[in-house]
Amino acid sequence: MEEIKLGAVYSVGARILLLAQSCGEVVALMRRTMQWFLRAPLDRRNVLMQMAEMGARSFSVTSLTLLFTGMVLALQSGFSFIKVFNEPLYIGRVVGVSIIKELGPVLTALVFSGRIGAAIAAEIGTMKVTEQVDALYTLGTNPVKYLAVPRFIAAITMLPILTIYSNFIGVVGGYIVANFRFQIPGVVYWDEIYSMQISEVSHGLIKSLAFSLIIVTTACYKGFKTSGGAEGVGRATTSAVVTSMVLVLIGDYFLTALLTALHIG
């Protein structure tokens, strides 16, 4: 019995130490990335390629996700208000606040994590197991400068932009349902959207910026830590996506609490 207890203690302790080590390595990766970002000339071509991959090629998926989210949200809120007020009131306000402050940033980040986070982890992980990362050292090129910095810049630039476009598509989806299903005049719907304050819009954009840092940091870290050949690449990719999604959802709560306490939104 004592051996079982000691084994459990050792197992928990080992996991805690591994988590602490991983957190330290993530912080070190972010520090090195910021150092190279501030002092090294940017590879503009690489940055633009990453932006195109993360932004233009992700637009259709995120837009489709938010379109139907806005439509479902308008449909559900409309029927709920009919039960209470016998009229589909405040649909524009509900859709606008819900999407711009919460659902837009979170859902866009989750889709971004599944598509872009997986791609980053797979690309860097493949380079790691095929020793291309070591070859960069041999050629006098720092892997963090060449691989991580362009992806960081592209992610923190494109995810907020994607969120803005996706928010608009989600609001349009809500308008389609409000106008054609509940016969709410477009003027009424859009007036409720325009009544939103700048702080409420900033609330969602700050979240999207934080989510982009979470996703790209996690994906790059998992890529650089890949080992074990093709099987290891698969594990790293899956771990990057799952970890990013979980951290986005956890971070969403704490960001909401912080921004609310600061009266932002």
N, C-alpha and C positions, 0 to 999 in steps of 0.2 A: 504493500500500500504506500509506504514511504517513497519507494522508487517511482511509483506512478505519479505521486504528487510532485516529486522533484523533476520528473520528466516534463510534466505540464508546466512547471515554473520555468524550466529552461527553454521550452518551446515558446512560451509567451515572451520571455526575455529576448530570445533570438529574433522574434518578429518585431519587437519594439526597436531593437538595435538596427535591424535591416531597414525599418521605416525611417529612423533617424538618419541613417546613412544616405538613403535615397533623397530625403529632403535636403540634406547638405549638398549632395551632388546636383540637384536641381537648382539650388541657389547659386552654386558655383558656375553652372552652365549659363544662367541668366547674367551673372556678373561678367563672364568672359564675352558673352554676346554683346552686352552694352559697351564694353571696352573696345571691341572691334568696330562696333557701329560708330563710336565717337571718333576714333582715330584713323580708321582705314578708309581709303577711297572706295566708294560703292561700285559694285559691278552692276551697272544700270540695266544691261541687257538681261542678266539673270533675274534681277528684281522684277522687271517688266514681264518676263516669262512666267514668274511665279504669280504675279498679280492676275495675269490672264487665266492661268490655271485655277486660281482660287476664286476669282470673281466672275468673269464672263461665263465660264463653264459650270459654275454652280448656281447661276441666276435662275435657270429654269426649274431646278429642283426646289430651291427655297421658295420661289414664287408660287409654284403649284401647292406646296405645303401650306403657305399662309393664305392662299386664295380660299381653299376649302375650310381652313380654320376659321377665317372670317365669316364664311357662309354659315357654317355650323353654329358659330357663336351668335350670329344674328337670328338664326332660326330658333335656337333654344331660348335666348333672352326674349324674343318676341312672344313666344307661347307662354313663357313664365309671366310676363307682364299682363298678358291677356287674362290669365287666371286671377290676377290680383286686381288690376285696374279696368279690366274689360277693354283695354286698348293697348296696342303694342308701343308703349312709350319708351323714350330714352334709349332706343336701340343704337343710334349713332354714338351716344356717349359711352354706352357699355362697350361697344365694339372698339371705339377709339382708344379708350383708356386701357382696356384689357390687352389689346394687341401692341400698342406703342410702348406701354410701360412694362409688360410682362411677357406675353406669349410671343411677340415678334422677336425680341432678343433671344429668348430661351430656345424656341423652336429653330430659329436660324442657326444658332450656335450648335444645337444637337445635329442638325443636318450637315453643317460645316464640319463638325467633328467626325461624323461617319464617313464623309467623302474625302475631305482634305487631311484630317488627322491621320486616317488610315494610309493615304498616299504618302505623306511625309515619312511616317514610321517605316513603311515598306521600302521607300526609295533609299533612305539613309541606312536602314537595316541591311538591305541587300548590298550596299557599298561596304558596310562594315564586315559582313561575313565573307565577302569576296576580296577583302584586303585592299579595296580601293581607298578607304579612309587612311590606311597606313601609307599607301602610295602618295597621298597628298602631302604627308609629312616629309616623305623622301624628296618630293619635288619642291619643298620649301613653302608649301601653302598650308595655312592653318585650316583644319576642317570646319571649325566653328565659324571662321570668317567666310569660307566658301559655301558652306551648306546651311548653317543656321541663320546667319544675319539676313540674307535675302528673304528667307521664309518668314522670319519675324517681321520684317518691314511689310511684306506683302499681306500677312495675316492681320496685323493691327490696322492696316489701311483698308483692306477689302471687306472684312467682316462688318464693321460699322456701315459701310456703303451698302453692302448686301442687306443689312438690317433695315436701312431706310427704304430701299426699294421694296423689300418684302412687306414692310409695314403698310406701304401704300397699296400694294396688291391685296393685302388682307382687308384693308378698309374698303377697297373697291368690291371685294367679295361680299362684305357685309351690306354694302349699298345695293348690290344686285338682289339679294334676298329681301332687304327692307323695302325696296321699291316694287319689285315684281310679285313678291309673296304677300306682303302686308300693306301694299299700296301707300307707303309713306312717301310724301313728296321729297324729291331730291334736295330742295332748298332746306327743308327741315333737318334732314339727315346730315348734310354737309355743314350746316350751322352748328350742330352739336359737335362735329369734329373740329371745326375752327375755334370753338370755345375753349379748347385745350390750351394750357399755358406752356410757355417755353420750358419751365422747370420739369413738366411732365414728359416732354420730349427728350430733354437732357437725361432724365432718369434712365430711359431705355438705352440711349447711346452710350452712357457711361458703363452700363452693364455689358453691352456688346464689346466694348474695348477691353474690359476685364476678361470676358470670356475668350477673346482672341488670344490674349496672353496665356491663359490656362491651356488652351488647346494646342497652340504651337509649341509651348514649352514642354508639355507632356509628350507630344509626338516626337519632337527632336530628341528628348532624353531617352525615350524608349528605343528610338532608332540607333543612337550611339551606344546603347547598352546591349544591343542584339548580339547573340552568340548562338551557335548550334546549327549553322547551315540554314537550309530552306525551312526546316521545321521551326527553327528559332525566329525566322522572319515572320512566320505566321503567328507565333505566340506574341511577338512584340507588337504586331499590327493590331491583333485582338485586344491586347492589354492597353494599348494607346487609346483605342476607341472607347473601351469600357471605362477606363480611368478618367478620360476627358469628360465623358457624359456625366459620370457621377460627380466629379468636381464642379462641373457647370451647375448642376442642380443644387449641390451643397452651397456653392458660392452665391447662387441666386438668392438664397435666404439671407445670408449675412450681408450681401450688398444691399438688399432691400431694407434690412434693418438699419444699416449705416446711412443710406441715402435718406430714409425717412427721418432718422434722428437729425440729419443735417438740413432737413426741410427742402430737399431736392425732389420734387415731384410729390 
